[in-house]
Amino acid sequence: MANIAGLLVLTVLLFAVPGLAAPGVIDDIYDWVFSGAMLSEPRSSVAATSVGNIALFAGGRLQNGSYSDVVDIYNRKSKTWTVSRLSVARSEIGAGSVGNRYALFAGGFDSSFKPMTLVDVFDAQTGQWSQIQLNTPRAAPRLLDLGSVVAVVGGLSGDLQYLSKAVDYVDANLTVHSTSLPSEYPQLGLPIFDSTSGIGLYTAGYQNSRPGERFNDFEPSNQTTIFAAASASLVAGPLFPYPRWGSGGAAANGMFVVGGGHMFGDGSSEPLTTVTDRADVFHAQTQQWGQALTLSVPRDYPLVQTVGDYVVFLAGTQATKALDIFDSRTGTFIVNPRHTPALYTLRDDAAAVTVDGCLLMVAGGTVYQGRNATASVEIFDACKS
């Protein structure tokens, strides 16, 4: 970790000053404006990303189990929706952006359930699509947006290893070069980037502790890899302190918050599945995990997004529609007696994305405990203009 310590020292002065709101974002969460919309077709497992003032929702799984090639595109400035198409219908796509121009939809499963190398690229300046190829086929790769490059990390490999350690970097010229994770075991983790500190984490999730063997051994992962945006380097970081399945995370002002998830028990002396309300915080300044915090309710596979200075946890529970909101300026979750922002519809397997750092959108998924796919979109507008 020492070889990126200098980079972190240089970025410490860029951290937000406590008490000051992020520019362009309404600071009072009670003034966020809620509205709704609809995707062009109901579906779950949608891949979502944003580039500039555009949000894109691509692919996914239809009610009948087949895959979609539809891309629903929302323009925050014009408040209009358009529909486009991927080159191939698929699900379990990784989504991200690079160079504030290109939206990438990487990998996924094709109709024969094979991992793909295909990347559909949307140019936000021209509105045109093109395609590039990863060097390693994968489904469900994690995309870590590092500004001038995006790292396509891990995924489902479709071989005996099952999980991939591959990392394909895609730069702003759409050139691909490859490396691999330094971790001991292949891992399907959480990709979290913080623009203030200029670093990204690939952490938590689960790993295969017996890669290449006939029988896999999947278990929650404590592995953490640190990506430095300025140098596109990656090194092993401090171990994730409380490994569990199904957590979610995002970052603001050098604080990486990973919350929720579940653990398995033996089913007799302890419950077979226990969902947790624990939230762990990694501090970019110290490169250490800090003291654990607590969500208002246990959440499993929560959607987590950054809105200004806030890290927002949505869904992942049937207990409440309310959001859990972490304020990076105070290092605590907001607890107030007043009504907090809340979802209108409980849903699973949905997509979430933030546009321009201030418009939070939740789209698709399944409702009625997984029985029906939905086209519903819920929008929380915290934008000042």
Backbone torsions as a table, in degrees:
resi	resn	phi	psi	omega
1	MET	NA	-18.4	-175.5
2	ALA	-61.9	-29.9	-174.5
3	ASN	-73.1	-7.7	172.5
4	ILE	-114.2	5.1	-179.2
5	ALA	-62.3	-38.7	179.1
6	GLY	-61.8	-39.9	177.6
7	LEU	-61.2	-41.0	-178.5
8	LEU	-68.9	-36.1	177.7
9	VAL	-60.8	-41.5	-179.6
10	LEU	-65.6	-28.0	-176.1
11	THR	-93.5	-8.9	-178.9
12	VAL	-57.7	-40.0	-177.6
13	LEU	-67.5	-13.7	-179.7
14	LEU	-87.4	-7.7	-177.2
15	PHE	-64.6	150.1	-178.9
16	ALA	-64.3	144.6	178.0
17	VAL	-79.5	128.1	-179.3
18	PRO	-53.2	136.3	178.0
19	GLY	94.6	-15.7	179.6
20	LEU	-98.0	136.4	-179.6
21	ALA	-81.2	152.5	175.0
22	ALA	-63.6	140.9	-179.2
23	PRO	-64.0	140.9	176.8
24	GLY	80.5	-0.1	-176.2
25	VAL	-118.3	132.2	174.9
26	ILE	-67.6	120.2	-171.8
27	ASP	-75.2	-35.6	-177.7
28	ASP	-81.1	112.7	-175.5
29	ILE	-63.4	-19.6	-179.9
30	TYR	-78.4	-9.9	176.6
31	ASP	-98.3	1.3	175.9
32	TRP	-66.7	140.3	-175.5
33	VAL	-99.9	127.8	-179.7
34	PHE	-98.5	139.4	173.4
35	SER	-150.3	173.0	-178.9
36	GLY	-131.8	161.8	177.1
37	ALA	-155.9	-175.5	-179.7
38	MET	-136.5	137.5	167.1
39	LEU	-67.8	165.3	-178.5
40	SER	-72.9	-19.7	174.7
41	GLU	-151.6	146.1	178.4
42	PRO	-68.7	137.7	176.6
43	ARG	-168.9	160.2	177.4
44	SER	-118.7	177.9	-179.3
45	SER	53.0	39.1	-179.8
46	VAL	-77.5	141.5	173.9
47	ALA	-92.6	130.4	-175.9
48	ALA	-131.0	141.6	173.4
49	THR	-155.2	171.8	175.2
50	SER	-133.1	153.2	174.5
51	VAL	-147.3	124.9	-173.0
52	GLY	60.6	-131.6	179.7
53	ASN	-100.6	24.3	-176.8
54	ILE	-115.2	135.8	170.7
55	ALA	-109.0	140.1	-179.9
56	LEU	-127.5	135.3	178.9
57	PHE	-124.0	111.8	-167.4
58	ALA	-122.5	143.3	171.2
59	GLY	61.4	-155.0	179.2
60	GLY	114.7	-169.5	-174.2
61	ARG	-115.7	128.0	179.6
62	LEU	-80.9	172.2	-178.6
63	GLN	-57.7	-34.9	-178.4
64	ASN	-84.5	3.5	177.5
65	GLY	92.7	-11.1	178.2
66	SER	-77.5	166.0	-176.2
67	TYR	-95.3	153.4	-178.2
68	SER	-106.9	149.3	171.7
69	ASP	-109.7	6.5	-175.0
70	VAL	-74.3	140.5	171.6
71	VAL	-123.7	114.2	174.5
72	ASP	-91.9	128.4	-173.5
73	ILE	-121.1	125.4	179.7
74	TYR	-115.2	130.7	177.3
75	ASN	-102.8	115.5	-175.6
76	ARG	-65.4	-37.5	-176.8
77	LYS	-68.8	-46.5	-178.1
78	SER	-89.1	-11.1	-177.7
79	LYS	55.6	41.0	-179.5
80	THR	-122.0	153.6	177.4
81	TRP	-111.5	141.7	169.7
82	THR	-133.5	165.4	-178.3
83	VAL	-124.4	134.3	175.4
84	SER	-132.3	-169.4	-176.3
85	ARG	-138.1	142.8	166.5
86	LEU	-72.3	161.2	178.2
87	SER	-71.1	-26.3	179.4
88	VAL	-141.6	133.4	175.0
89	ALA	-67.3	135.2	179.9
90	ARG	-167.5	171.0	178.1
91	SER	-132.7	175.8	-177.3
92	GLU	56.0	49.4	-179.4
93	ILE	-93.6	142.9	170.0
94	GLY	-90.2	139.1	-177.4
95	ALA	-129.8	142.3	177.6
96	GLY	-170.0	-173.1	-179.3
97	SER	-141.8	163.3	-179.8
98	VAL	-147.4	141.9	174.5
99	GLY	64.6	18.4	-177.4
100	ASN	52.9	28.0	-179.2
101	ARG	-136.2	-41.3	-171.6
102	TYR	-108.8	132.2	168.9
103	ALA	-99.0	131.8	-175.8
104	LEU	-115.1	135.1	174.5
105	PHE	-122.9	103.3	-163.8
106	ALA	-109.3	137.3	173.2
107	GLY	64.3	-152.1	-177.9
108	GLY	115.9	175.7	174.1
109	PHE	-96.8	133.6	173.2
110	ASP	-83.2	-173.9	-174.7
111	SER	-65.9	-19.6	177.1
112	SER	-97.9	13.1	176.3
113	PHE	66.3	31.7	175.1
114	LYS	-101.3	136.5	175.5
115	PRO	-63.2	150.1	-173.4
116	MET	-120.3	155.9	171.6
117	THR	-96.1	-8.5	-173.3
118	LEU	-63.6	136.4	170.8
119	VAL	-126.5	117.2	171.6
120	ASP	-86.0	129.5	-174.9
121	VAL	-118.4	123.4	176.5
122	PHE	-103.7	125.1	178.7
123	ASP	-91.8	109.8	-176.3
124	ALA	-69.4	-20.1	178.6
125	GLN	-78.1	-38.4	-175.9
126	THR	-105.0	-17.9	-175.4
127	GLY	75.9	13.3	-176.4
128	GLN	-102.0	155.3	177.4
129	TRP	-106.6	149.1	171.1
130	SER	-145.5	176.0	-179.6
131	GLN	-133.0	142.0	169.5
132	ILE	-130.1	176.6	-176.9
133	GLN	-126.2	137.0	168.2
134	LEU	-72.5	161.6	176.9
135	ASN	-84.8	-16.5	179.6
136	THR	-131.9	124.8	178.5
137	PRO	-67.9	137.8	-179.2
138	ARG	-155.8	148.7	166.8
139	ALA	-108.5	151.7	179.8
140	ALA	54.4	39.4	174.9
141	PRO	-66.8	154.3	178.0
142	ARG	-100.0	128.2	-180.0
143	LEU	-103.3	125.8	-177.6
144	LEU	-112.0	104.3	-177.3
145	ASP	-75.2	116.7	-177.2
146	LEU	-114.0	23.0	179.1
147	GLY	88.2	-94.6	-177.5
148	SER	-78.2	-14.3	174.6
149	VAL	-138.4	158.4	170.9
150	VAL	-123.0	135.0	178.5
151	ALA	-98.1	123.0	175.2
152	VAL	-95.1	106.7	-165.3
153	VAL	-113.7	132.5	171.1
154	GLY	59.2	-154.8	-178.5
155	GLY	124.5	-176.7	178.4
156	LEU	-92.2	122.2	-168.2
157	SER	-90.9	-21.6	-179.8
158	GLY	76.5	11.2	177.3
159	ASP	-121.6	-168.8	-177.3
160	LEU	-62.8	-28.5	178.6
161	GLN	-70.3	-29.1	176.7
162	TYR	71.2	-50.0	176.3
163	LEU	-104.2	143.5	-176.0
164	SER	-99.2	146.7	171.7
165	LYS	-102.6	5.8	-175.1
166	ALA	-68.8	144.6	172.3
167	VAL	-130.7	117.6	173.4
168	ASP	-108.1	119.5	173.8
169	TYR	-88.5	132.7	174.0
170	VAL	-117.4	121.8	-178.3
171	ASP	-94.3	-177.5	-175.4
172	ALA	-70.2	-10.6	173.0
173	ASN	-95.8	6.1	-179.6
174	LEU	64.4	28.9	173.0
175	THR	-88.2	139.2	-176.8
176	VAL	-110.9	128.6	168.2
177	HIS	-135.7	156.7	-163.7
178	SER	-126.3	152.6	170.2
179	THR	-151.0	-160.8	178.4
180	SER	-144.7	160.3	178.7
181	LEU	-65.4	144.0	178.5
182	PRO	-82.0	-1.5	-175.7
183	SER	-68.8	156.3	-177.4
184	GLU	-69.0	-38.0	-175.6
185	TYR	-119.4	147.9	173.2
186	PRO	-63.5	142.6	-167.2
187	GLN	-142.8	140.1	169.5
188	LEU	-108.7	96.6	-170.4
189	GLY	-111.7	-167.2	178.1
190	LEU	-99.1	128.5	174.4
191	PRO	-94.6	121.1	-177.7
192	ILE	-133.1	124.0	178.7
193	PHE	-118.6	142.3	176.5
194	ASP	-123.0	113.8	-176.1
195	SER	-69.6	-25.1	-179.9
196	THR	-66.9	-46.7	-178.9
197	SER	-88.1	-16.8	179.2
198	GLY	74.7	22.3	177.3
199	ILE	-128.1	158.9	175.5
200	GLY	-125.9	152.8	175.5
201	LEU	-116.5	142.8	165.9
202	TYR	-121.4	109.3	-167.1
203	THR	-149.3	167.9	174.6
204	ALA	60.2	-145.4	-174.9
205	GLY	70.5	-145.2	179.0
206	TYR	-138.1	162.9	-175.2
207	GLN	-133.9	161.4	172.4
208	ASN	-103.5	107.7	-175.9
209	SER	-82.2	-2.3	176.2
210	ARG	-133.4	61.0	-176.4
211	PRO	-66.0	140.7	176.9
212	GLY	82.7	-8.7	179.4
213	GLU	-87.8	167.2	-176.6
214	ARG	-63.4	-38.2	-179.7
215	PHE	-114.5	123.3	179.6
216	ASN	-76.0	157.0	177.0
217	ASP	-129.8	94.9	-178.6
218	PHE	-91.7	135.0	177.7
219	GLU	-152.8	156.9	177.9
220	PRO	-56.1	143.4	-174.2
221	SER	-102.9	140.7	172.2
222	ASN	-106.2	8.4	-177.0
223	GLN	-75.3	140.9	176.5
224	THR	-133.4	129.6	173.0
225	THR	-115.9	133.7	179.8
226	ILE	-103.5	125.3	175.8
227	PHE	-104.0	127.7	175.4
228	ALA	-98.7	118.3	-173.9
229	ALA	-64.1	-40.0	-173.9
230	ALA	-63.5	-36.6	-176.0
231	SER	-110.7	-3.2	-175.8
232	ALA	52.7	33.7	177.2
233	SER	-96.7	161.7	176.9
234	LEU	-142.6	137.7	-178.7
235	VAL	-140.0	159.3	176.3
236	ALA	-69.5	136.1	179.6
237	GLY	-110.1	-175.5	-179.3
238	PRO	-65.4	147.2	-175.5
239	LEU	-64.3	138.3	174.1
240	PHE	-62.0	127.1	-165.7
241	PRO	-75.0	-22.1	-174.5
242	TYR	-140.4	78.4	-175.7
243	PRO	-60.3	136.7	175.4
244	ARG	-161.1	164.5	177.9
245	TRP	-84.1	150.1	164.0
246	GLY	75.1	22.8	176.6
247	SER	-83.1	168.5	176.3
248	GLY	-137.1	159.9	-177.7
249	GLY	-160.1	160.6	174.2
250	ALA	-157.6	175.7	-174.8
251	ALA	-138.9	152.2	173.4
252	ALA	-151.0	133.1	174.3
253	ASN	53.0	42.4	176.1
254	GLY	80.2	7.7	176.8
255	MET	-113.9	119.7	-179.8
256	PHE	-102.3	115.0	-173.6
257	VAL	-108.7	120.8	178.6
258	VAL	-117.9	117.5	-173.2
259	GLY	-134.2	160.9	177.6
260	GLY	74.5	-166.6	-178.5
261	GLY	110.4	-175.8	-178.5
262	HIS	-145.8	160.6	175.1
263	MET	-123.8	152.1	176.4
264	PHE	-99.8	139.4	174.2
265	GLY	-114.3	-174.0	-177.3
266	ASP	-84.0	-7.2	177.1
267	GLY	84.1	-5.1	179.3
268	SER	-119.2	-69.0	179.2
269	SER	-76.5	-16.8	177.9
270	GLU	-143.9	155.1	-178.7
271	PRO	-59.0	150.0	178.7
272	LEU	-62.5	-40.0	177.1
273	THR	-135.0	130.8	176.3
274	THR	-125.3	118.7	177.0
275	VAL	-86.4	139.3	-173.1
276	THR	-110.4	153.8	173.3
277	ASP	-103.5	12.3	-176.7
278	ARG	-73.9	142.9	173.6
279	ALA	-131.7	124.7	178.8
280	ASP	-104.0	143.6	-175.6
281	VAL	-123.4	122.3	173.9
282	PHE	-97.0	131.4	-178.1
283	HIS	-104.0	118.0	-178.4
284	ALA	-63.1	-33.2	-177.8
285	GLN	-62.3	-41.9	-176.5
286	THR	-101.0	-12.0	-174.7
287	GLN	58.1	36.8	-179.4
288	GLN	-134.0	153.2	169.9
289	TRP	-79.8	134.7	-178.4
290	GLY	-96.7	-164.1	-179.6
291	GLN	-68.7	138.9	-177.9
292	ALA	-68.9	148.0	175.8
293	LEU	-114.0	-177.1	-175.5
294	THR	-132.0	129.0	170.0
295	LEU	-71.7	164.3	-179.8
296	SER	-69.9	-28.5	177.6
297	VAL	-143.8	155.1	172.3
298	PRO	-63.3	139.9	180.0
299	ARG	-134.7	138.2	178.4
300	ASP	-118.5	128.5	-174.4
301	TYR	51.4	51.9	179.2
302	PRO	-69.7	154.1	167.7
303	LEU	-85.5	134.1	-175.9
304	VAL	-135.1	129.4	-178.6
305	GLN	-138.7	157.1	174.8
306	THR	-98.8	128.6	173.6
307	VAL	-127.3	104.0	-176.6
308	GLY	59.8	-122.5	180.0
309	ASP	-86.7	1.1	-173.2
310	TYR	-105.1	146.1	166.9
311	VAL	-109.2	120.4	-169.8
312	VAL	-111.0	126.0	176.2
313	PHE	-103.7	127.9	179.0
314	LEU	-128.7	155.6	171.9
315	ALA	58.4	-160.4	-178.5
316	GLY	76.6	12.8	-178.7
317	THR	-157.4	150.7	171.2
318	GLN	-98.5	-0.4	-173.2
319	ALA	-83.0	-28.0	-176.4
320	THR	-157.0	151.8	172.8
321	LYS	-95.2	-7.0	-177.0
322	ALA	-69.2	156.6	177.6
323	LEU	-93.5	147.0	166.2
324	ASP	-98.2	126.6	-172.9
325	ILE	-124.8	118.1	178.9
326	PHE	-95.4	128.7	178.2
327	ASP	-99.0	112.1	-176.3
328	SER	-69.1	-16.9	178.9
329	ARG	-75.6	-29.2	179.3
330	THR	-106.3	-16.3	-178.3
331	GLY	73.2	23.8	-177.5
332	THR	-137.3	162.2	171.0
333	PHE	-80.6	142.6	179.0
334	ILE	-71.9	126.7	176.5
335	VAL	-126.2	113.2	-177.7
336	ASN	-140.7	147.6	177.6
337	PRO	-73.1	-21.3	179.8
338	ARG	-71.0	160.7	179.4
339	HIS	-60.2	130.6	177.0
340	THR	-99.9	158.1	176.7
341	PRO	-54.5	145.0	-175.3
342	ALA	-147.7	153.3	171.9
343	LEU	-69.4	152.9	172.9
344	TYR	-86.4	-34.2	-175.8
345	THR	-126.2	127.6	171.4
346	LEU	-70.2	135.0	-177.0
347	ARG	-152.0	158.4	174.9
348	ASP	-122.5	161.9	173.9
349	ASP	53.5	39.2	179.5
350	ALA	-96.5	175.9	176.9
351	ALA	-115.6	148.0	176.2
352	ALA	-137.0	146.3	179.2
353	VAL	-154.8	151.9	175.3
354	THR	-115.8	131.8	-179.3
355	VAL	-106.2	132.6	179.1
356	ASP	55.5	22.2	177.9
357	GLY	72.0	5.0	-173.1
358	CYS	-138.6	-13.9	-178.5
359	LEU	-112.7	109.5	-177.5
360	LEU	-95.5	127.0	-177.7
361	MET	-126.2	135.9	176.4
362	VAL	-122.2	126.7	-170.1
363	ALA	-138.6	145.3	172.7
364	GLY	66.6	-157.9	-178.2
365	GLY	102.5	-167.0	177.5
366	THR	-120.0	148.4	-179.7
367	VAL	-125.3	173.9	-178.4
368	TYR	54.7	49.8	177.6
369	GLN	55.8	43.2	172.3
370	GLY	86.7	5.2	-174.9
371	ARG	-80.0	-28.4	-175.5
372	ASN	-133.8	138.0	170.7
373	ALA	-76.4	147.8	-179.0
374	THR	-123.4	152.5	174.3
375	ALA	-103.0	3.1	-174.4
376	SER	-63.0	138.8	173.4
377	VAL	-123.7	128.4	175.8
378	GLU	-113.0	135.3	-171.2
379	ILE	-126.1	127.8	174.4
380	PHE	-113.7	110.9	-173.9
381	ASP	-99.4	109.8	177.2
382	ALA	-110.6	18.4	-175.6
383	CYS	-83.6	135.4	177.9
384	LYS	-74.7	-25.7	179.6
385	SER	-149.4	NA	NA
